[in-house]
C-alpha cells in the first residue's frame, strides 16, 4: 500500500475578498445591512403562535445572513 500525504498551504483572506476595496466586499456589506433591517422586522412576528413554516423561513433567512456576516468577518 502506498502512503498518501497532503501538504496544507497557508490560508489567505484573499480566499474571501481581494481586499477592502474589492467590490464584492462592499456588496456583501450592503447585503448584511439589508438583512439586519429585514430580520429586525421579524421581531414583532415572534410569538408562541408563530406557525412552523413561518418560523423555518425566518431561521433559514437568519442562517443565510449569518453566513454572509461570518464571511465578512473572515
C-alpha positions in Angstrom: 0.0 0.0 0.0 1.3 3.5 -0.8 1.2 6.3 1.7 -0.6 9.4 0.6 0.4 12.7 2.0 -1.2 16.1 2.0 0.7 19.4 2.3 -1.5 22.1 3.7 -1.0 25.5 2.3 -1.4 28.7 4.3 -4.9 30.2 4.4 -5.4 33.7 3.0 -8.1 36.3 3.4 -7.9 36.6 -0.4 -9.9 33.4 -0.5 -12.8 35.6 0.7 -12.1 39.0 -0.8 -9.2 40.6 -2.6 -9.1 43.4 -0.1 -11.3 46.1 1.5 -11.6 47.8 -1.9 -12.9 44.7 -3.5 -16.4 45.4 -5.0 -17.7 42.1 -3.6 -16.7 43.3 -0.1 -19.0 46.3 -0.4 -21.8 44.3 -2.0 -21.6 41.8 0.9 -21.7 44.6 3.4 -24.8 46.1 1.8 -26.5 42.7 1.8 -25.8 42.3 5.5 -27.2 45.8 6.2 -30.4 44.9 4.3 -30.5 41.5 6.2 -30.3 43.3 9.5 -33.2 45.6 8.6 -35.3 42.6 7.4 -34.5 40.5 10.4 -35.4 43.3 12.8 -38.8 43.4 11.2 -39.4 39.8 12.3 -39.2 40.8 16.0 -42.9 41.7 16.1 -43.9 38.4 14.5 -42.0 36.2 17.0 -44.5 34.6 19.4 -45.6 31.1 20.5 -48.4 31.3 17.9 -46.0 31.6 15.0 -46.6 28.7 12.7 -43.9 26.2 11.8 -43.5 27.2 8.2 -43.0 30.9 9.0 -40.5 30.0 11.8 -38.5 27.9 9.4 -38.4 30.7 6.9 -37.2 33.1 9.5 -34.5 30.7 10.6 -33.4 30.0 7.0 -33.0 33.7 6.3 -31.1 34.1 9.5 -28.7 31.3 8.5 -28.0 33.0 5.2 -27.5 36.3 6.9 -25.1 34.8 9.4 -23.0 33.1 6.7 -22.5 36.5 5.0 -21.6 38.2 8.2 -19.2 35.4 9.1 -17.6 35.7 5.7 -17.2 39.4 6.0 -15.6 39.0 9.4 -13.2 36.4 7.9 
